[in-house]
Amino acid sequence: MPDSFRSRPGGDTPYFLLQQDVGIKADVLIGSGDVPKVLGQAAKQTNADLLVTGCYPYGGNLRTHGYGIICAVAIPVLNV
């Protein structure tokens, strides 16, 4: 796994507890560095079919990094 992001197993983390409450299982990746590059690496490593990003109204992730994200990943990007 690249040093730019790490996966943390369940345990008692808030993410794990939330997943347990709603009945889903998902990996949590926490990354740092250049956003498009890190998301591209994560998508490739996890063999993702779709990248879903979220942003605050009137700005946020896609507005700031949108073009770079779309160029860095070889899969469709859905912004919600």
PDB file of N, CA, C and O in Angstrom:
ATOM      1  N   MET A   1       0.845  -1.170   0.000  1.00  0.00           N
ATOM      2  CA  MET A   1       0.000   0.000   0.000  1.00  0.00           C
ATOM      3  C   MET A   1       0.891   1.233   0.000  1.00  0.00           C
ATOM      4  O   MET A   1       1.857   1.298   0.760  1.00  0.00           O
ATOM      5  N   PRO A   2       0.580   2.207  -0.839  1.00  0.00           N
ATOM      6  CA  PRO A   2       1.407   3.414  -0.861  1.00  0.00           C
ATOM      7  C   PRO A   2       1.382   4.123   0.493  1.00  0.00           C
ATOM      8  O   PRO A   2       0.419   4.003   1.250  1.00  0.00           O
ATOM      9  N   ASP A   3       2.446   4.858   0.784  1.00  0.00           N
ATOM     10  CA  ASP A   3       2.531   5.574   2.052  1.00  0.00           C
ATOM     11  C   ASP A   3       1.534   6.721   2.134  1.00  0.00           C
ATOM     12  O   ASP A   3       1.265   7.224   3.225  1.00  0.00           O
ATOM     13  N   SER A   4       0.982   7.145   1.000  1.00  0.00           N
ATOM     14  CA  SER A   4       0.108   8.309   1.013  1.00  0.00           C
ATOM     15  C   SER A   4      -1.255   8.027   1.635  1.00  0.00           C
ATOM     16  O   SER A   4      -1.961   8.964   2.006  1.00  0.00           O
ATOM     17  N   PHE A   5      -1.639   6.761   1.757  1.00  0.00           N
ATOM     18  CA  PHE A   5      -2.886   6.453   2.451  1.00  0.00           C
ATOM     19  C   PHE A   5      -2.795   5.111   3.132  1.00  0.00           C
ATOM     20  O   PHE A   5      -2.008   4.248   2.744  1.00  0.00           O
ATOM     21  N   ARG A   6      -3.605   4.947   4.144  1.00  0.00           N
ATOM     22  CA  ARG A   6      -3.608   3.717   4.921  1.00  0.00           C
ATOM     23  C   ARG A   6      -5.047   3.302   5.176  1.00  0.00           C
ATOM     24  O   ARG A   6      -5.947   4.140   5.237  1.00  0.00           O
ATOM     25  N   SER A   7      -5.249   2.028   5.319  1.00  0.00           N
ATOM     26  CA  SER A   7      -6.547   1.484   5.670  1.00  0.00           C
ATOM     27  C   SER A   7      -6.505   1.075   7.129  1.00  0.00           C
ATOM     28  O   SER A   7      -5.541   0.461   7.585  1.00  0.00           O
ATOM     29  N   ARG A   8      -7.542   1.414   7.847  1.00  0.00           N
ATOM     30  CA  ARG A   8      -7.568   1.068   9.266  1.00  0.00           C
ATOM     31  C   ARG A   8      -8.657   0.042   9.506  1.00  0.00           C
ATOM     32  O   ARG A   8      -9.806   0.266   9.125  1.00  0.00           O
ATOM     33  N   PRO A   9      -8.322  -1.085  10.131  1.00  0.00           N
ATOM     34  CA  PRO A   9      -9.346  -2.094  10.406  1.00  0.00           C
ATOM     35  C   PRO A   9     -10.368  -1.580  11.405  1.00  0.00           C
ATOM     36  O   PRO A   9     -10.129  -0.584  12.087  1.00  0.00           O
ATOM     37  N   GLY A  10     -11.506  -2.256  11.493  1.00  0.00           N
ATOM     38  CA  GLY A  10     -12.632  -1.865  12.328  1.00  0.00           C
ATOM     39  C   GLY A  10     -12.311  -1.445  13.736  1.00  0.00           C
ATOM     40  O   GLY A  10     -11.818  -0.339  13.959  1.00  0.00           O
ATOM     41  N   GLY A  11     -12.582  -2.309  14.690  1.00  0.00           N
ATOM     42  CA  GLY A  11     -12.365  -1.954  16.080  1.00  0.00           C
ATOM     43  C   GLY A  11     -13.474  -1.064  16.600  1.00  0.00           C
ATOM     44  O   GLY A  11     -14.652  -1.300  16.333  1.00  0.00           O
ATOM     45  N   ASP A  12     -13.094  -0.055  17.333  1.00  0.00           N
ATOM     46  CA  ASP A  12     -14.101   0.821  17.920  1.00  0.00           C
ATOM     47  C   ASP A  12     -14.067   2.225  17.313  1.00  0.00           C
ATOM     48  O   ASP A  12     -14.505   3.185  17.948  1.00  0.00           O
ATOM     49  N   THR A  13     -13.558   2.349  16.106  1.00  0.00           N
ATOM     50  CA  THR A  13     -13.518   3.651  15.460  1.00  0.00           C
ATOM     51  C   THR A  13     -14.935   4.110  15.134  1.00  0.00           C
ATOM     52  O   THR A  13     -15.820   3.274  14.955  1.00  0.00           O
ATOM     53  N   PRO A  14     -15.171   5.418  15.054  1.00  0.00           N
ATOM     54  CA  PRO A  14     -16.517   5.912  14.720  1.00  0.00           C
ATOM     55  C   PRO A  14     -17.033   5.368  13.389  1.00  0.00           C
ATOM     56  O   PRO A  14     -18.225   5.091  13.258  1.00  0.00           O
ATOM     57  N   TYR A  15     -16.153   5.211  12.406  1.00  0.00           N
ATOM     58  CA  TYR A  15     -16.579   4.695  11.102  1.00  0.00           C
ATOM     59  C   TYR A  15     -17.067   3.257  11.219  1.00  0.00           C
ATOM     60  O   TYR A  15     -18.087   2.885  10.639  1.00  0.00           O
ATOM     61  N   PHE A  16     -16.328   2.460  11.972  1.00  0.00           N
ATOM     62  CA  PHE A  16     -16.718   1.063  12.147  1.00  0.00           C
ATOM     63  C   PHE A  16     -18.055   0.962  12.871  1.00  0.00           C
ATOM     64  O   PHE A  16     -18.919   0.175  12.482  1.00  0.00           O
ATOM     65  N   LEU A  17     -18.225   1.756  13.923  1.00  0.00           N
ATOM     66  CA  LEU A  17     -19.474   1.726  14.668  1.00  0.00           C
ATOM     67  C   LEU A  17     -20.645   2.173  13.806  1.00  0.00           C
ATOM     68  O   LEU A  17     -21.728   1.595  13.897  1.00  0.00           O
ATOM     69  N   LEU A  18     -20.450   3.189  12.971  1.00  0.00           N
ATOM     70  CA  LEU A  18     -21.503   3.638  12.064  1.00  0.00           C
ATOM     71  C   LEU A  18     -21.854   2.542  11.062  1.00  0.00           C
ATOM     72  O   LEU A  18     -23.031   2.283  10.813  1.00  0.00           O
ATOM     73  N   GLN A  19     -20.848   1.903  10.493  1.00  0.00           N
ATOM     74  CA  GLN A  19     -21.091   0.811   9.545  1.00  0.00           C
ATOM     75  C   GLN A  19     -21.860  -0.317  10.206  1.00  0.00           C
ATOM     76  O   GLN A  19     -22.764  -0.900   9.606  1.00  0.00           O
ATOM     77  N   GLN A  20     -21.501  -0.618  11.436  1.00  0.00           N
ATOM     78  CA  GLN A  20     -22.166  -1.680  12.176  1.00  0.00           C
ATOM     79  C   GLN A  20     -23.643  -1.321  12.410  1.00  0.00           C
ATOM     80  O   GLN A  20     -24.519  -2.175  12.272  1.00  0.00           O
ATOM     81  N   ASP A  21     -23.913  -0.065  12.761  1.00  0.00           N
ATOM     82  CA  ASP A  21     -25.282   0.389  13.018  1.00  0.00           C
ATOM     83  C   ASP A  21     -26.167   0.295  11.781  1.00  0.00           C
ATOM     84  O   ASP A  21     -27.334  -0.081  11.886  1.00  0.00           O
ATOM     85  N   VAL A  22     -25.626   0.632  10.610  1.00  0.00           N
ATOM     86  CA  VAL A  22     -26.443   0.634   9.393  1.00  0.00           C
ATOM     87  C   VAL A  22     -26.326  -0.664   8.600  1.00  0.00           C
ATOM     88  O   VAL A  22     -27.002  -0.832   7.584  1.00  0.00           O
ATOM     89  N   GLY A  23     -25.479  -1.579   9.051  1.00  0.00           N
ATOM     90  CA  GLY A  23     -25.398  -2.893   8.427  1.00  0.00           C
ATOM     91  C   GLY A  23     -24.629  -2.954   7.126  1.00  0.00           C
ATOM     92  O   GLY A  23     -24.991  -3.722   6.234  1.00  0.00           O
ATOM     93  N   ILE A  24     -23.571  -2.159   6.994  1.00  0.00           N
ATOM     94  CA  ILE A  24     -22.740  -2.218   5.797  1.00  0.00           C
ATOM     95  C   ILE A  24     -21.304  -2.547   6.184  1.00  0.00           C
ATOM     96  O   ILE A  24     -20.915  -2.447   7.348  1.00  0.00           O
ATOM     97  N   LYS A  25     -20.535  -2.939   5.186  1.00  0.00           N
ATOM     98  CA  LYS A  25     -19.114  -3.173   5.393  1.00  0.00           C
ATOM     99  C   LYS A  25     -18.371  -2.429   4.298  1.00  0.00           C
ATOM    100  O   LYS A  25     -18.600  -2.666   3.112  1.00  0.00           O
ATOM    101  N   ALA A  26     -17.490  -1.538   4.690  1.00  0.00           N
ATOM    102  CA  ALA A  26     -16.731  -0.754   3.728  1.00  0.00           C
ATOM    103  C   ALA A  26     -15.346  -0.467   4.288  1.00  0.00           C
ATOM    104  O   ALA A  26     -15.167  -0.337   5.499  1.00  0.00           O
ATOM    105  N   ASP A  27     -14.382  -0.369   3.402  1.00  0.00           N
ATOM    106  CA  ASP A  27     -13.036   0.010   3.808  1.00  0.00           C
ATOM    107  C   ASP A  27     -12.981   1.517   3.986  1.00  0.00           C
ATOM    108  O   ASP A  27     -13.624   2.263   3.247  1.00  0.00           O
ATOM    109  N   VAL A  28     -12.218   1.954   4.957  1.00  0.00           N
ATOM    110  CA  VAL A  28     -11.991   3.371   5.181  1.00  0.00           C
ATOM    111  C   VAL A  28     -10.535   3.651   4.852  1.00  0.00           C
ATOM    112  O   VAL A  28      -9.631   3.061   5.442  1.00  0.00           O
ATOM    113  N   LEU A  29     -10.316   4.549   3.912  1.00  0.00           N
ATOM    114  CA  LEU A  29      -8.969   4.944   3.539  1.00  0.00           C
ATOM    115  C   LEU A  29      -8.766   6.388   3.951  1.00  0.00           C
ATOM    116  O   LEU A  29      -9.589   7.250   3.640  1.00  0.00           O
ATOM    117  N   ILE A  30      -7.684   6.653   4.644  1.00  0.00           N
ATOM    118  CA  ILE A  30      -7.356   8.006   5.052  1.00  0.00           C
ATOM    119  C   ILE A  30      -6.051   8.361   4.361  1.00  0.00           C
ATOM    120  O   ILE A  30      -5.036   7.693   4.557  1.00  0.00           O
ATOM    121  N   GLY A  31      -6.079   9.405   3.559  1.00  0.00           N
ATOM    122  CA  GLY A  31      -4.902   9.751   2.790  1.00  0.00           C
ATOM    123  C   GLY A  31      -4.453  11.169   3.029  1.00  0.00           C
ATOM    124  O   GLY A  31      -5.176  11.988   3.597  1.00  0.00           O
ATOM    125  N   SER A  32      -3.250  11.440   2.585  1.00  0.00           N
ATOM    126  CA  SER A  32      -2.732  12.801   2.647  1.00  0.00           C
ATOM    127  C   SER A  32      -1.884  13.046   1.418  1.00  0.00           C
ATOM    128  O   SER A  32      -1.335  12.117   0.825  1.00  0.00           O
ATOM    129  N   GLY A  33      -1.787  14.293   1.053  1.00  0.00           N
ATOM    130  CA  GLY A  33      -1.001  14.652  -0.111  1.00  0.00           C
ATOM    131  C   GLY A  33      -1.856  15.288  -1.183  1.00  0.00           C
ATOM    132  O   GLY A  33      -2.902  15.870  -0.895  1.00  0.00           O
ATOM    133  N   ASP A  34      -1.415  15.177  -2.405  1.00  0.00           N
ATOM    134  CA  ASP A  34      -2.125  15.735  -3.554  1.00  0.00           C
ATOM    135  C   ASP A  34      -3.431  14.966  -3.756  1.00  0.00           C
ATOM    136  O   ASP A  34      -3.407  13.769  -4.042  1.00  0.00           O
ATOM    137  N   VAL A  35      -4.563  15.641  -3.608  1.00  0.00           N
ATOM    138  CA  VAL A  35      -5.872  14.979  -3.610  1.00  0.00           C
ATOM    139  C   VAL A  35      -6.103  14.127  -4.864  1.00  0.00           C
ATOM    140  O   VAL A  35      -6.432  12.949  -4.726  1.00  0.00           O
ATOM    141  N   PRO A  36      -5.948  14.662  -6.070  1.00  0.00           N
ATOM    142  CA  PRO A  36      -6.177  13.821  -7.248  1.00  0.00           C
ATOM    143  C   PRO A  36      -5.266  12.597  -7.306  1.00  0.00           C
ATOM    144  O   PRO A  36      -5.707  11.511  -7.682  1.00  0.00           O
ATOM    145  N   LYS A  37      -4.006  12.767  -6.939  1.00  0.00           N
ATOM    146  CA  LYS A  37      -3.060  11.650  -6.980  1.00  0.00           C
ATOM    147  C   LYS A  37      -3.442  10.567  -5.968  1.00  0.00           C
ATOM    148  O   LYS A  37      -3.438   9.380  -6.294  1.00  0.00           O
ATOM    149  N   VAL A  38      -3.772  10.979  -4.743  1.00  0.00           N
ATOM    150  CA  VAL A  38      -4.133  10.011  -3.698  1.00  0.00           C
ATOM    151  C   VAL A  38      -5.418   9.275  -4.072  1.00  0.00           C
ATOM    152  O   VAL A  38      -5.505   8.060  -3.894  1.00  0.00           O
ATOM    153  N   LEU A  39      -6.418   9.996  -4.587  1.00  0.00           N
ATOM    154  CA  LEU A  39      -7.662   9.340  -4.995  1.00  0.00           C
ATOM    155  C   LEU A  39      -7.431   8.391  -6.165  1.00  0.00           C
ATOM    156  O   LEU A  39      -8.036   7.320  -6.225  1.00  0.00           O
ATOM    157  N   GLY A  40      -6.562   8.776  -7.094  1.00  0.00           N
ATOM    158  CA  GLY A  40      -6.223   7.889  -8.206  1.00  0.00           C
ATOM    159  C   GLY A  40      -5.564   6.608  -7.728  1.00  0.00           C
ATOM    160  O   GLY A  40      -5.880   5.525  -8.221  1.00  0.00           O
ATOM    161  N   GLN A  41      -4.646   6.722  -6.766  1.00  0.00           N
ATOM    162  CA  GLN A  41      -3.978   5.544  -6.210  1.00  0.00           C
ATOM    163  C   GLN A  41      -4.979   4.653  -5.470  1.00  0.00           C
ATOM    164  O   GLN A  41      -4.946   3.429  -5.603  1.00  0.00           O
ATOM    165  N   ALA A  42      -5.853   5.264  -4.705  1.00  0.00           N
ATOM    166  CA  ALA A  42      -6.843   4.487  -3.947  1.00  0.00           C
ATOM    167  C   ALA A  42      -7.802   3.768  -4.880  1.00  0.00           C
ATOM    168  O   ALA A  42      -8.132   2.605  -4.651  1.00  0.00           O
ATOM    169  N   ALA A  43      -8.250   4.441  -5.923  1.00  0.00           N
ATOM    170  CA  ALA A  43      -9.164   3.821  -6.888  1.00  0.00           C
ATOM    171  C   ALA A  43      -8.497   2.638  -7.584  1.00  0.00           C
ATOM    172  O   ALA A  43      -9.119   1.596  -7.791  1.00  0.00           O
ATOM    173  N   LYS A  44      -7.248   2.808  -7.936  1.00  0.00           N
ATOM    174  CA  LYS A  44      -6.512   1.732  -8.616  1.00  0.00           C
ATOM    175  C   LYS A  44      -6.295   0.544  -7.686  1.00  0.00           C
ATOM    176  O   LYS A  44      -6.522  -0.601  -8.075  1.00  0.00           O
ATOM    177  N   GLN A  45      -5.855   0.814  -6.456  1.00  0.00           N
ATOM    178  CA  GLN A  45      -5.554  -0.256  -5.511  1.00  0.00           C
ATOM    179  C   GLN A  45      -6.800  -1.065  -5.144  1.00  0.00           C
ATOM    180  O   GLN A  45      -6.723  -2.281  -4.972  1.00  0.00           O
ATOM    181  N   THR A  46      -7.935  -0.397  -5.026  1.00  0.00           N
ATOM    182  CA  THR A  46      -9.157  -1.072  -4.598  1.00  0.00           C
ATOM    183  C   THR A  46      -9.969  -1.620  -5.764  1.00  0.00           C
ATOM    184  O   THR A  46     -11.036  -2.197  -5.556  1.00  0.00           O
ATOM    185  N   ASN A  47      -9.478  -1.447  -6.987  1.00  0.00           N
ATOM    186  CA  ASN A  47     -10.196  -1.890  -8.192  1.00  0.00           C
ATOM    187  C   ASN A  47     -11.608  -1.319  -8.234  1.00  0.00           C
ATOM    188  O   ASN A  47     -12.562  -2.020  -8.572  1.00  0.00           O
ATOM    189  N   ALA A  48     -11.729  -0.045  -7.890  1.00  0.00           N
ATOM    190  CA  ALA A  48     -13.036   0.614  -7.847  1.00  0.00           C
ATOM    191  C   ALA A  48     -13.629   0.750  -9.245  1.00  0.00           C
ATOM    192  O   ALA A  48     -12.908   0.900 -10.231  1.00  0.00           O
ATOM    193  N   ASP A  49     -14.953   0.694  -9.310  1.00  0.00           N
ATOM    194  CA  ASP A  49     -15.678   0.903 -10.561  1.00  0.00           C
ATOM    195  C   ASP A  49     -16.215   2.323 -10.674  1.00  0.00           C
ATOM    196  O   ASP A  49     -16.534   2.791 -11.768  1.00  0.00           O
ATOM    197  N   LEU A  50     -16.314   3.007  -9.533  1.00  0.00           N
ATOM    198  CA  LEU A  50     -16.887   4.344  -9.482  1.00  0.00           C
ATOM    199  C   LEU A  50     -16.296   5.084  -8.296  1.00  0.00           C
ATOM    200  O   LEU A  50     -16.132   4.512  -7.219  1.00  0.00           O
ATOM    201  N   LEU A  51     -15.975   6.352  -8.493  1.00  0.00           N
ATOM    202  CA  LEU A  51     -15.505   7.199  -7.409  1.00  0.00           C
ATOM    203  C   LEU A  51     -16.616   8.195  -7.088  1.00  0.00           C
ATOM    204  O   LEU A  51     -17.033   8.976  -7.943  1.00  0.00           O
ATOM    205  N   VAL A  52     -17.086   8.155  -5.850  1.00  0.00           N
ATOM    206  CA  VAL A  52     -18.137   9.073  -5.408  1.00  0.00           C
ATOM    207  C   VAL A  52     -17.499  10.076  -4.468  1.00  0.00           C
ATOM    208  O   VAL A  52     -16.888   9.700  -3.467  1.00  0.00           O
ATOM    209  N   THR A  53     -17.640  11.349  -4.789  1.00  0.00           N
ATOM    210  CA  THR A  53     -17.109  12.408  -3.944  1.00  0.00           C
ATOM    211  C   THR A  53     -18.259  13.260  -3.438  1.00  0.00           C
ATOM    212  O   THR A  53     -19.321  13.318  -4.057  1.00  0.00           O
ATOM    213  N   GLY A  54     -18.046  13.904  -2.338  1.00  0.00           N
ATOM    214  CA  GLY A  54     -19.049  14.810  -1.785  1.00  0.00           C
ATOM    215  C   GLY A  54     -18.442  16.175  -1.589  1.00  0.00           C
ATOM    216  O   GLY A  54     -17.227  16.309  -1.448  1.00  0.00           O
ATOM    217  N   CYS A  55     -19.277  17.183  -1.578  1.00  0.00           N
ATOM    218  CA  CYS A  55     -18.770  18.530  -1.349  1.00  0.00           C
ATOM    219  C   CYS A  55     -19.832  19.367  -0.661  1.00  0.00           C
ATOM    220  O   CYS A  55     -21.016  19.033  -0.647  1.00  0.00           O
ATOM    221  N   TYR A  56     -19.372  20.446  -0.103  1.00  0.00           N
ATOM    222  CA  TYR A  56     -20.291  21.400   0.507  1.00  0.00           C
ATOM    223  C   TYR A  56     -20.945  22.205  -0.608  1.00  0.00           C
ATOM    224  O   TYR A  56     -20.353  22.374  -1.674  1.00  0.00           O
ATOM    225  N   PRO A  57     -22.135  22.694  -0.382  1.00  0.00           N
ATOM    226  CA  PRO A  57     -22.758  23.551  -1.407  1.00  0.00           C
ATOM    227  C   PRO A  57     -21.864  24.747  -1.731  1.00  0.00           C
ATOM    228  O   PRO A  57     -21.212  25.303  -0.848  1.00  0.00           O
ATOM    229  N   TYR A  58     -21.841  25.123  -2.968  1.00  0.00           N
ATOM    230  CA  TYR A  58     -21.085  26.287  -3.456  1.00  0.00           C
ATOM    231  C   TYR A  58     -19.591  26.161  -3.223  1.00  0.00           C
ATOM    232  O   TYR A  58     -18.942  27.117  -2.800  1.00  0.00           O
ATOM    233  N   GLY A  59     -19.062  25.019  -3.490  1.00  0.00           N
ATOM    234  CA  GLY A  59     -17.614  24.857  -3.357  1.00  0.00           C
ATOM    235  C   GLY A  59     -17.274  23.456  -2.936  1.00  0.00           C
ATOM    236  O   GLY A  59     -18.047  22.526  -3.163  1.00  0.00           O
ATOM    237  N   GLY A  60     -16.139  23.299  -2.333  1.00  0.00           N
ATOM    238  CA  GLY A  60     -15.753  22.007  -1.823  1.00  0.00           C
ATOM    239  C   GLY A  60     -14.855  21.254  -2.775  1.00  0.00           C
ATOM    240  O   GLY A  60     -14.210  21.839  -3.645  1.00  0.00           O
ATOM    241  N   ASN A  61     -14.825  19.965  -2.597  1.00  0.00           N
ATOM    242  CA  ASN A  61     -13.861  19.094  -3.247  1.00  0.00           C
ATOM    243  C   ASN A  61     -13.856  19.189  -4.771  1.00  0.00           C
ATOM    244  O   ASN A  61     -12.797  19.393  -5.364  1.00  0.00           O
ATOM    245  N   LEU A  62     -14.997  19.048  -5.411  1.00  0.00           N
ATOM    246  CA  LEU A  62     -14.997  19.013  -6.873  1.00  0.00           C
ATOM    247  C   LEU A  62     -14.649  20.367  -7.468  1.00  0.00           C
ATOM    248  O   LEU A  62     -13.974  20.438  -8.495  1.00  0.00           O
ATOM    249  N   ARG A  63     -15.093  21.420  -6.847  1.00  0.00           N
ATOM    250  CA  ARG A  63     -14.790  22.741  -7.376  1.00  0.00           C
ATOM    251  C   ARG A  63     -13.293  23.032  -7.308  1.00  0.00           C
ATOM    252  O   ARG A  63     -12.720  23.604  -8.236  1.00  0.00           O
ATOM    253  N   THR A  64     -12.674  22.641  -6.218  1.00  0.00           N
ATOM    254  CA  THR A  64     -11.259  22.914  -6.020  1.00  0.00           C
ATOM    255  C   THR A  64     -10.372  21.945  -6.801  1.00  0.00           C
ATOM    256  O   THR A  64      -9.390  22.361  -7.415  1.00  0.00           O
ATOM    257  N   HIS A  65     -10.714  20.655  -6.782  1.00  0.00           N
ATOM    258  CA  HIS A  65      -9.849  19.626  -7.350  1.00  0.00           C
ATOM    259  C   HIS A  65     -10.507  18.851  -8.494  1.00  0.00           C
ATOM    260  O   HIS A  65      -9.945  17.866  -8.974  1.00  0.00           O
ATOM    261  N   GLY A  66     -11.677  19.279  -8.930  1.00  0.00           N
ATOM    262  CA  GLY A  66     -12.471  18.497  -9.873  1.00  0.00           C
ATOM    263  C   GLY A  66     -11.750  18.033 -11.122  1.00  0.00           C
ATOM    264  O   GLY A  66     -11.739  16.840 -11.421  1.00  0.00           O
ATOM    265  N   TYR A  67     -11.151  18.953 -11.853  1.00  0.00           N
ATOM    266  CA  TYR A  67     -10.495  18.578 -13.105  1.00  0.00           C
ATOM    267  C   TYR A  67      -9.340  17.616 -12.838  1.00  0.00           C
ATOM    268  O   TYR A  67      -9.159  16.645 -13.574  1.00  0.00           O
ATOM    269  N   GLY A  68      -8.566  17.876 -11.801  1.00  0.00           N
ATOM    270  CA  GLY A  68      -7.451  16.995 -11.458  1.00  0.00           C
ATOM    271  C   GLY A  68      -7.908  15.600 -11.086  1.00  0.00           C
ATOM    272  O   GLY A  68      -7.275  14.615 -11.465  1.00  0.00           O
ATOM    273  N   ILE A  69      -9.021  15.506 -10.336  1.00  0.00           N
ATOM    274  CA  ILE A  69      -9.560  14.195  -9.954  1.00  0.00           C
ATOM    275  C   ILE A  69     -10.019  13.439 -11.184  1.00  0.00           C
ATOM    276  O   ILE A  69      -9.699  12.262 -11.349  1.00  0.00           O
ATOM    277  N   ILE A  70     -10.766  14.104 -12.047  1.00  0.00           N
ATOM    278  CA  ILE A  70     -11.279  13.454 -13.249  1.00  0.00           C
ATOM    279  C   ILE A  70     -10.133  12.958 -14.126  1.00  0.00           C
ATOM    280  O   ILE A  70     -10.230  11.893 -14.735  1.00  0.00           O
ATOM    281  N   CYS A  71      -9.050  13.728 -14.191  1.00  0.00           N
ATOM    282  CA  CYS A  71      -7.890  13.326 -15.009  1.00  0.00           C
ATOM    283  C   CYS A  71      -7.065  12.221 -14.345  1.00  0.00           C
ATOM    284  O   CYS A  71      -6.437  11.420 -15.038  1.00  0.00           O
ATOM    285  N   ALA A  72      -7.059  12.172 -13.009  1.00  0.00           N
ATOM    286  CA  ALA A  72      -6.194  11.239 -12.291  1.00  0.00           C
ATOM    287  C   ALA A  72      -6.788   9.849 -12.162  1.00  0.00           C
ATOM    288  O   ALA A  72      -6.045   8.888 -11.963  1.00  0.00           O
ATOM    289  N   VAL A  73      -8.097   9.712 -12.268  1.00  0.00           N
ATOM    290  CA  VAL A  73      -8.712   8.408 -12.119  1.00  0.00           C
ATOM    291  C   VAL A  73      -9.250   7.950 -13.469  1.00  0.00           C
ATOM    292  O   VAL A  73      -9.726   8.747 -14.277  1.00  0.00           O
ATOM    293  N   ALA A  74      -9.159   6.652 -13.683  1.00  0.00           N
ATOM    294  CA  ALA A  74      -9.584   6.086 -14.966  1.00  0.00           C
ATOM    295  C   ALA A  74     -10.986   5.500 -14.884  1.00  0.00           C
ATOM    296  O   ALA A  74     -11.355   4.636 -15.680  1.00  0.00           O
ATOM    297  N   ILE A  75     -11.768   5.975 -13.916  1.00  0.00           N
ATOM    298  CA  ILE A  75     -13.133   5.474 -13.718  1.00  0.00           C
ATOM    299  C   ILE A  75     -14.072   6.667 -13.636  1.00  0.00           C
ATOM    300  O   ILE A  75     -13.616   7.794 -13.440  1.00  0.00           O
ATOM    301  N   PRO A  76     -15.377   6.442 -13.781  1.00  0.00           N
ATOM    302  CA  PRO A  76     -16.318   7.556 -13.658  1.00  0.00           C
ATOM    303  C   PRO A  76     -16.280   8.188 -12.261  1.00  0.00           C
ATOM    304  O   PRO A  76     -16.032   7.505 -11.267  1.00  0.00           O
ATOM    305  N   VAL A  77     -16.529   9.496 -12.201  1.00  0.00           N
ATOM    306  CA  VAL A  77     -16.563  10.248 -10.951  1.00  0.00           C
ATOM    307  C   VAL A  77     -17.964  10.824 -10.774  1.00  0.00           C
ATOM    308  O   VAL A  77     -18.477  11.508 -11.659  1.00  0.00           O
ATOM    309  N   LEU A  78     -18.576  10.544  -9.629  1.00  0.00           N
ATOM    310  CA  LEU A  78     -19.899  11.064  -9.312  1.00  0.00           C
ATOM    311  C   LEU A  78     -19.757  11.992  -8.115  1.00  0.00           C
ATOM    312  O   LEU A  78     -19.268  11.579  -7.063  1.00  0.00           O
ATOM    313  N   ASN A  79     -20.174  13.229  -8.264  1.00  0.00           N
ATOM    314  CA  ASN A  79     -20.090  14.199  -7.171  1.00  0.00           C
ATOM    315  C   ASN A  79     -21.488  14.423  -6.616  1.00  0.00           C
ATOM    316  O   ASN A  79     -22.409  14.753  -7.363  1.00  0.00           O
ATOM    317  N   VAL A  80     -21.651  14.247  -5.315  1.00  0.00           N
ATOM    318  CA  VAL A  80     -22.958  14.443  -4.672  1.00  0.00           C
ATOM    319  C   VAL A  80     -22.849  15.502  -3.603  1.00  0.00           C
ATOM    320  O   VAL A  80     -23.840  15.816  -2.942  1.00  0.00           O
TER     321      VAL A  80
END
